[in-house]
Amino acid sequence: MKRATISETKNHLSALIDRVRHGDTVLIVDRDQPVARLEPVVAPEATDAEGRLQRLERAGLLRRGRGGADPEILRAPPKPRGGGDILRALLEEREGSR
């Protein structure tokens, strides 16, 4: 989130609005105290779920997929081979690093 003082906002309002158009949020501060926030408006035709997805995308918490999942990901993980002792391997590794 971009922070801007009131004077920066007055001087660069067009640039800040351009950032907001591209999904960024701008926090406007006065003497380091937040007074306002500029954020993109969710499209009115969007459903509640769609609006939530858009907010998560703007916040950088979500990135939507562009197609189907890779078949490799959907395969079950390989079965471990028998005879291994994870605790013994861990203790040997710790002893070797000293």
N, C-alpha and C positions, 0 to 999 in steps of 0.2 A: 504494500500500500504506500503510495506516494504521500508525503507530508508537504504542505505548502502554507506559508504565512499569508495573512490577508493581503499584504502588499504584493507578494509574489502572485497571488491569485488575481489581483486586479491587473497586474502588468502582463500576465501570461495566460489569461483566461481561455483564449482560443486553443492554445497548446494543451492546456489541462483538459478541456472538453474533448479534444481529439484523443487524448489518452483514455478518457472515460468511454468514448465510442468504441474503442478497441478492447474494452473489458476491464480496464484498470479502475481502481477506486482511489479517490484523492481525499485525504483528511486535511481540512483547513483548520489551522491553529492560530490562536492569538496569545502571544507570550507563553508559548508551549502548552496552552490549554486548548483542547479540541473544542471547536465551536460549530463545525458543520462537516458534512461528508458528501462528496459528489460521487455518485455511483450510477452505472447504467440502469436504465429503466427496463424491466422485464416486459417483453412484448405482451400486450393485453390479450391476444388470442391464445397465449400459451396456457396450458392446463396447470394445475397446482404442481403436479409432478414435473412437468416440463420446466416450470419456473424454478423449481428447486434445483434441477439439473443445471440450468443456466447459471444460477448463483454459485453452485459448487465449481463449475468451470471457470467463472470469473475469479473466484478465490484461489484457483490453482490446485484445488483438492481433488479434481476429477478430470479425466481426459477420456472422452468417448472413443469407442472403437470405430474402426473404419470398415470392418468386414467381419467375416466369420472367424472363429477361433482356429488356431493352428492345430491340425490333427495330432501333432506330436505332444502338445500340452494335454490333450484329452486322454492319452494313453495312461494306463495304470503304471505306477512306479515299479521298477524292477524289484523282485524279491531278494532279500539279503541271502548270501551264502551261509551255510551252517558252519559251525566250528570257530567262529570269531568271538573274541571276548573283548568287548569295548572297554571295560574297566581296566583290564590288564594293559591294553594298548595305550590308554590315557596315562596310566601310572608310568609305563615305560617312556612315554614321550616327556613327561615331567622330569623323570630322573635324567634323561638325556640332555635336557636343556640347562641343567645346573652345572 
